[in-house]
Amino acid sequence: MKKIIIAIDGPAASGKSTTAKLVAAQLGYLHIDTGAMYRAMALKVLQNKIASNDAIKIAELAKKTTVRLISYDEKVKVVLDGKEVSEEIRTPEVTHIVSPVSTIPEVRKLMVNEQQTMGKEGGIVLEGRDIGTVVFPNAELKVFMIANGRERAVRRKKEFELKGVSVSLDELEKEISERDRIDSERSVSPLRKAKDAIELDTTNLSIEQQVEFIVAKAQKIIST
């Protein structure tokens, strides 16, 4: 049975991560959360007390950085310079700076190279913002997930609350809107839908419905 590459793109909190993880599990594929890789880089920027708009220092830092995603016990661990940081990368502080950090060309080059290496054999589900347009433009299945801003803010708020962090819903919606703007307007690998991607509006869909939709599309391609 052939193994394909599934590229899932979309803005923040559109449902990519959870859906991609479950799609990969159902198909027996590896799941790569590319956003987690950029978060790891943002975490290192914070650790080194570098301003998120200091492109020169961040570019130099990227050259001395390794980010790996390791599958272990059906979970994917994020490893930054040999240390697991799966929890540390999910803080509001990291969320606040990950978008400007990810616009820096040297950072994107580092991450794209890693992602292409991990996915070259197929049998992989990658999710991010430029998977279907830059990382794997020839992916057999491309899905572009969207949802309205308020729903995405509600989802992100629930994620923070599960970690015991209280965040204003209105502030989250503003932050998500601003991140959309930055991601869409950046000169390097902007957030955009690939011409051959299938758009999936998740605003009123359950996770199960999202997964079912993508798995059905994938199985159709795999069986042909």
Secondary structure as GFF3:
##gff-version 3
##sequence-region A 1 224
A	DSSP	beta_strand	5	9	.	.	.	ID=ss1
A	DSSP	alpha_helix	16	27	.	.	.	ID=ss2
A	DSSP	beta_strand	30	33	.	.	.	ID=ss3
A	DSSP	alpha_helix	34	47	.	.	.	ID=ss4
A	DSSP	alpha_helix	55	63	.	.	.	ID=ss5
A	DSSP	beta_strand	67	72	.	.	.	ID=ss6
A	DSSP	beta_strand	75	80	.	.	.	ID=ss7
A	DSSP	beta_strand	83	84	.	.	.	ID=ss8
A	DSSP	three_ten_helix	88	90	.	.	.	ID=ss9
A	DSSP	alpha_helix	92	102	.	.	.	ID=ss10
A	DSSP	alpha_helix	105	119	.	.	.	ID=ss11
A	DSSP	beta_strand	124	128	.	.	.	ID=ss12
A	DSSP	pi_helix	131	135	.	.	.	ID=ss13
A	DSSP	beta_strand	141	146	.	.	.	ID=ss14
A	DSSP	alpha_helix	149	162	.	.	.	ID=ss15
A	DSSP	alpha_helix	169	185	.	.	.	ID=ss16
A	DSSP	beta_strand	198	201	.	.	.	ID=ss17
A	DSSP	alpha_helix	207	222	.	.	.	ID=ss18
###
